[in-house]
């Protein structure tokens, strides 16, 4: 079992024939992802990477039964592309694009309230279910199959966490980069909730950063939740100066509750095993799962 994507997910690519779309589509195909076509307006009826091109998402879904769409669309057009996919009632939308204007994302967020589609991103690396399906830009070779779920604001730290977990003798069920922008589609608590219900996920690694409240909101939800799985947390940005954006657009400290120190304190108070460095993630996962196994 996995969450959000698996070997049966039928994937289409919006922005299919562009440079980024082409490169990452080929990488996804090489990984084993079931890519069934793509969208480039005006090029419908042709083929690219030996797959059909469509003018619209709606056409693509009717022809291929796609249930996942990934976007490699320039920032100026990305909001419309997300809403087009949601209008066509696709199950999952993954937006890789960074630099989408906040005003555009406000419209998207409001639009999605009235639709059944789930959005991951924007400004994210995507979703990977190890050794089954990669829908994004992550280096697939890092991810080995196992029982640890990863949810992260940072793409790079997602890969580092996966490497550390595998090095410690464990593997990853599904890894999800939720994106580092101020307005995103799916938050940490929602992903953790999905992992809690996944029978093949034994532990969760949660990687956050300064700015915003989604890590602390997720931690409070975990504290109150009846369904418990061990969570290992890391918060990036301990040395970041207040008021300066660090890396992601959302990584900016607005008040004291958004600093790394306060977030770490709250996570620990909620029972999350917080590590001081990404290098400690793998050994902490091993320790926590070993203790849990012996306890059971």
C-alpha positions in Angstrom: 0.0 0.0 0.0 1.1 3.6 -0.4 -0.4 7.1 -0.4 -1.4 9.3 -3.3 0.5 7.5 -6.1 1.3 3.9 -6.9 2.2 1.6 -9.8 -1.3 1.9 -11.1 -1.5 5.7 -11.2 -2.1 6.9 -14.7 -0.1 10.1 -15.1 -0.4 13.0 -17.6 2.0 15.9 -17.9 0.9 19.5 -18.4 3.7 21.3 -20.3 4.7 18.0 -21.8 6.8 19.2 -24.8 8.8 21.9 -23.0 12.4 21.4 -22.0 11.6 20.6 -18.3 8.5 18.6 -19.1 10.4 16.5 -21.7 13.4 15.8 -19.4 11.4 14.9 -16.3 8.8 12.9 -18.3 11.6 10.7 -19.6 13.0 10.3 -16.1 9.6 9.3 -14.8 9.1 6.8 -17.6 12.6 5.3 -16.8 11.6 4.9 -13.2 8.5 2.9 -14.2 5.8 5.5 -13.8 2.7 4.8 -15.9 2.9 8.0 -18.0 0.0 7.9 -20.5 0.2 11.2 -22.3 0.6 15.0 -22.0 -0.9 18.4 -22.7 0.5 21.1 -24.9 -2.2 23.4 -26.3 -2.0 23.6 -30.1 0.0 20.3 -30.5 -2.9 17.9 -29.9 -3.0 14.9 -32.1 0.8 14.5 -32.3 3.1 12.3 -30.3 6.0 13.1 -27.9 8.2 10.5 -26.3 6.0 8.0 -28.2 3.0 9.2 -26.1 -0.1 11.1 -27.3 -0.3 14.9 -27.0 -3.6 16.5 -26.1 -4.8 20.2 -26.3 -6.7 20.0 -23.0 -6.6 18.0 -19.7 -10.3 17.0 -20.3 -9.4 15.4 -23.6 -6.4 13.6 -22.1 -8.6 12.1 -19.2 -11.2 10.9 -21.6 -8.7 9.2 -23.9 -6.3 7.8 -21.2 -8.3 7.5 -18.0 -5.6 9.5 -16.3 -6.0 10.2 -12.6 -2.8 12.2 -11.8 -1.5 15.3 -13.5 2.0 16.9 -13.0 2.6 20.5 -14.1 5.8 21.8 -15.8 4.1 25.1 -16.7 5.6 28.6 -16.5 4.6 30.7 -13.4 2.4 33.1 -15.4 0.2 30.2 -16.7 0.4 27.7 -13.8 -2.6 28.8 -11.9 -4.8 28.4 -15.0 -3.3 25.0 -15.6 -4.1 23.9 -12.0 -7.6 25.1 -12.3 -8.0 23.4 -15.7 -7.0 20.1 -14.2 -9.3 20.5 -11.2 -12.2 21.5 -13.6 -11.6 18.2 -15.4 -12.0 16.4 -12.1 -8.6 14.7 -12.0 -7.8 13.1 -8.6 -4.3 14.5 -7.9 -2.5 17.6 -9.3 1.2 18.0 -8.6 2.6 21.4 -9.4 6.4 21.6 -9.7 6.4 25.3 -10.8 8.0 27.9 -8.5 7.5 31.6 -8.6 3.7 31.5 -9.0 2.3 34.9 -7.8 0.6 34.7 -4.4 -2.4 36.5 -5.8 -2.8 33.7 -8.4 -2.5 31.0 -5.6 -5.2 32.7 -3.6 -7.5 32.2 -6.5 -6.5 28.6 -6.9 -7.0 27.9 -3.3 -10.5 29.3 -3.4 -11.3 27.4 -6.6 -10.1 24.1 -5.2 -12.6 24.4 -2.2 -15.4 23.6 -4.7 -13.6 20.8 -6.5 -12.6 17.2 -5.5 -9.0 17.4 -6.8 -6.1 17.4 -4.4 -3.1 19.7 -5.1 0.5 19.0 -4.0 2.7 22.1 -4.3 3.4 24.4 -5.9 7.2 24.8 -5.7 7.7 21.2 -4.7 9.6 18.1 -5.9 6.5 16.0 -6.2 5.6 12.5 -4.9 7.4 9.2 -5.0 6.3 5.8 -3.9 9.5 3.9 -3.8 10.1 1.4 -6.6 6.6 2.0 -8.0 5.9 5.5 -9.3 7.8 8.8 -9.3 5.7 11.8 -10.2 8.1 14.7 -9.8 11.8 15.6 -10.1 13.4 13.7 -7.2 16.4 11.4 -7.9 14.7 8.0 -7.9 17.8 5.9 -7.2 17.9 7.3 -3.6 14.6 5.8 -2.6 14.4 2.1 -1.6 11.1 0.4 -0.6 10.3 0.3 3.1 8.1 1.5 5.9 9.0 5.1 6.5 6.9 7.9 5.1 8.4 11.3 4.5 6.6 14.7 4.3 8.8 17.7 3.7 8.8 21.4 2.8 12.2 21.0 1.2 13.1 18.9 -1.9 16.8 18.6 -1.1 16.2 17.6 2.5 13.7 15.0 1.3 16.5 13.3 -0.7 18.9 13.7 2.2 16.4 12.1 4.6 15.8 9.2 2.2 19.5 8.6 1.9 20.0 8.6 5.7 17.0 6.2 6.2 18.3 3.8 3.6 21.8 3.9 5.0 20.4 2.9 8.3 18.8 -0.2 6.8 15.3 1.0 6.3 13.3 2.3 3.4 10.6 4.7 2.3 6.9 3.9 1.6 6.0 7.3 0.0 7.8 10.6 0.1 5.9 13.9 -0.5 7.3 17.3 -1.0 4.5 19.7 -0.1 6.3 22.8 -1.3 7.8 25.8 0.4 5.6 28.6 -0.9 3.3 30.7 1.5 0.2 29.1 -0.1 0.2 25.4 -0.9 -2.5 22.9 -1.7 -1.9 20.1 0.8 -0.5 20.8 4.3 1.6 18.6 6.6 -1.2 17.5 8.9 -3.2 16.2 5.9 -0.2 14.2 4.7 0.5 12.8 8.2 -3.1 11.8 8.5 -2.8 9.8 5.3 0.4 8.1 6.6 -1.3 7.3 9.9 -4.0 5.3 7.9 -1.4 3.5 5.6 -0.8 0.0 6.8 2.7 -0.2 5.3 4.0 3.0 6.9 5.4 2.3 10.3 7.0 5.7 11.0 6.9 9.2 9.6 9.7 11.7 9.0 8.5 15.3 9.0 10.8 18.0 7.7 9.9 21.7 8.2 11.5 25.0 8.3 11.1 28.5 9.7 8.0 30.6 8.7 4.4 29.8 8.9 2.5 27.5 11.3 1.9 24.2 9.4 4.5 22.3 11.4 3.1 23.3 14.7 -0.5 22.8 13.6 0.5 19.3 12.4 2.2 18.6 15.7 -0.8 19.7 17.8 -3.0 17.4 15.6 -0.6 14.5 16.2 -0.8 15.1 20.0 -4.5 14.9 19.9 -4.8 12.0 17.5 -5.8 8.6 18.7 -3.9 6.8 15.9 -0.2 7.0 16.9 2.8 6.2 14.8 6.3 7.5 15.7 7.3 10.7 14.1 10.9 12.0 13.6 11.1 15.8 13.0 13.6 18.2 11.7 13.2 22.0 11.5 15.6 23.9 9.2 16.7 27.5 9.6 17.9 27.8 13.2 20.4 30.5 12.1 18.1 32.5 9.9 17.8 36.2 10.7 14.3 37.4 11.4 12.5 39.1 8.5 14.7 37.6 5.8 13.5 35.0 3.4 15.7 31.9 3.4 15.5 29.6 0.4 11.7 29.2 0.0 9.3 32.0 -0.3 7.5 30.8 2.8 10.6 30.5 4.9 10.5 33.9 6.6 10.0 34.5 10.3 7.0 36.7 10.9 6.8 36.4 14.7 8.5 34.4 17.5 6.2 31.4 17.0 7.6 30.9 13.5 11.3 30.6 14.6 13.0 27.2 14.5 13.6 27.2 18.2 9.9 27.7 19.1 8.8 25.1 16.5 11.2 22.6 17.9 9.9 23.1 21.4 6.3 22.7 20.3 7.1 19.5 18.3 8.9 18.0 21.3 6.1 18.9 23.6 3.7 17.1 21.2 5.8 13.9 21.4 7.8 14.2 18.2 11.4 13.0 18.1 13.2 16.1 16.9 16.7 15.8 15.6 19.3 18.6 15.4 20.7 17.6 12.0 19.5 15.8 8.9 22.4 13.4 9.5 20.6 12.1 12.6 17.4 11.2 10.8 18.4 7.6 9.8 19.8 6.6 13.1 16.8 8.0 15.0 14.4 6.2 12.7 16.3 3.0 13.4 16.3 3.6 17.2 12.6 4.5 17.3 11.4 1.5 15.2 13.7 -0.9 17.1 12.2 0.3 20.4 8.7 0.1 19.0 9.3 -3.4 17.7 10.7 -4.6 21.1 7.8 -3.0 22.9 5.2 -4.8 20.8 
